[in-house]
């Protein structure tokens, strides 16, 4: 399909582009100068992987065009700033970015090969997906273990198995959570819990579902149960897509759902959203293939949804209505769909009445629920679920947004299914957007939209089948998600963002460049509504005209680059990464080759800190290599009667029960204070804390400087 000389050039570009990532290019401020050079060398495994990828491109070229892989030579561009000290933007093509680029190009080139797989049956899909999800579970969620609400669902499962109830008092007294996490766990206590009881705010439906797996194999067993239900969901999505659009579309959506979507990540997450998609998938199967077994299974799964979480009630109502209206309204089908759902909701209300003394779906949350959920918040939250740089679908799974272009084709094929798909997506978007914490807490992105993923995947199948023009874009976007899953397995924390406004994924790709400016942030609002509007225009263009969309996407990117007041090269992580890799085969091309010449200005959020008594301020988190350091604080304070110590600046860990690594007292009238300290080992997730003591003061600058006798070693895990 591709001429041998082109295949050879594409293979060579792939090998060089990936191998170059074994060197880390640096460009870092150093006082009045710039240090630039390289650290590290490619490991044998890294070189072998690059050669294997080049071989894959060579073989792929026999079947499809591989000219696009010539772009892999961009992996050599970081050598320009490393050698010359100019062109810091080229650092975007270093490290993990080229792995992601390879996955994008692979998806673009292999899109039709995926559709031409040997004929599969739903059982084959179930087994392949289940096996793959279990394999992903070896890497995700990583050492951090269960996050956010997950430990609480596991504790409820433990209580159900051990005590036959959901009172978690003895579980917390005995620290039963230590079976699956090393961290301290604060209870998510329902405000209306009776005295002497500890009921969680979470409904017990998910815990009851995972209880057999948890009883058999603990946390891993619970995740295996979730993975099975997710694999069953993929099997049903495949069946629906094949029934509507044929085998090629079915094969494409199987590959997309299993290997290149958020489903593998959520298949290893113990959240209600991880099992909710099954109800939608089996309902769609019931609409497309009217079998009694599907109808019964759909009715039962819809009835379970409110027990997973009360916010799934609108979702359940849409599905029940869809079954009732298929082929015209039928009282029998309505009874089959709404009867079990009504009984389930009645039992849930009785459950809340018995625990909290009130038959309300918000009983577990108490009076605060009214302020936590508001319809007025929907426009903001819905836009955030789509576009936010941390938790939106735009960066997490762009292929699902591009698949919206398949709505017209799905409408032509089956108007009823199209209505259900769009209604479910709208219901999930509106429900999730109404919550003040629309991102879903400490989870992977777009958690509140996961229940609607079968609908979006069906639209992707329709889009794939309708237009050959859209297939390259769908393939490339699917490759992006495949690469993202790959990166998530290498660095799981990159997708478990914290509510600090920064994208963990963008920090993983380019730790020293400020790429957050290119995408809007809604968790910590940054005034990026105009940028959001530009991305809406770009997505609309990509959905309407794929080739046009690629060019229009350059508009919000250019806007983000040109309008930010911050430099593209973030000086703090740039200098920090040089120090982390100082002893790792360093090659200097410019600047002073001495550790003590680096001055790290701790980012204070863009402006000086105004510290008042009783208040605390924090910098963003960062890592720090082992060695000897000096913490310097520059401040300004007014003379105040009876005040001596006006503020304290300290270097603390996330768990502030541990003593700070160093603390500096800021005194009245002093403009500069400092303290030397040693780190016996590399530390991650440190941050600077400023505390007001006896009077108001202004912290102008906080600096970390290596002492001349400092020794540095690379931490076990790089800064993200």
Secondary structure, DSSP 4 states (H G I P E B T S, - for coil): ---HHHHHHHHHHHHHHHHGGGSEEEEEEETTEEEEEEE----HHHHHHHHHHHHHHHHHTTTS--GGGGGGGGGGTHHHHHHHS--GGGGGGSTHHHHHHHHHHHHHHHHHHHHTPPP--HHHHHHHHHHHHHHHTTTSSGGG-S-TTHHHHHHHHHHHHHTSS---HHHHHTTGGGGT-SS-----B-TTPPTT---BSS-SHHHHHHHHHHHHHHHHHHHHHHHHHHHHHHHHHHHHHHHHH-HHHHHHHHHHHHHSSTHHHHTTS-SHHHHHHHHHHHHHHHHHS--HHHHHHHHHHHHHHHHH-GGGHHHHHHHHHHHHHTTS--HHHHHHHHHHHHHHHHHHHHHHHHHHSS--TTTTTGGGHHHHB-GGGHHHHHHHHHH-TTTSHHHH-HHHHHGGGGHHHHHHH-HHHHHHHHHHHHHHHHHHHTBTTTT-SSSSTTGGGGGGHHHHHHHHHHHHHH-HHHHHHHHHHHHHHHHHHHHHHH-GGGTS--TTS--HHHHHH-TTB--GGGS--TTTT-S-HHHHHHHHHHHHHHHH-HHHHHHHHHHHHHHHHHH-SS-SB-HHHHHHHHHHTTTSS-EEEES---GGG-EEE---SSS-EEE-BT-EEE---EEE-SEEEEEEEEEEE---TT--EEEEEEEE-SSTTSPPSEEEEEETT-SEEEEEEEESS-EEEEEEEEEE-SS-EEEEEEEEEE-TT------SS---
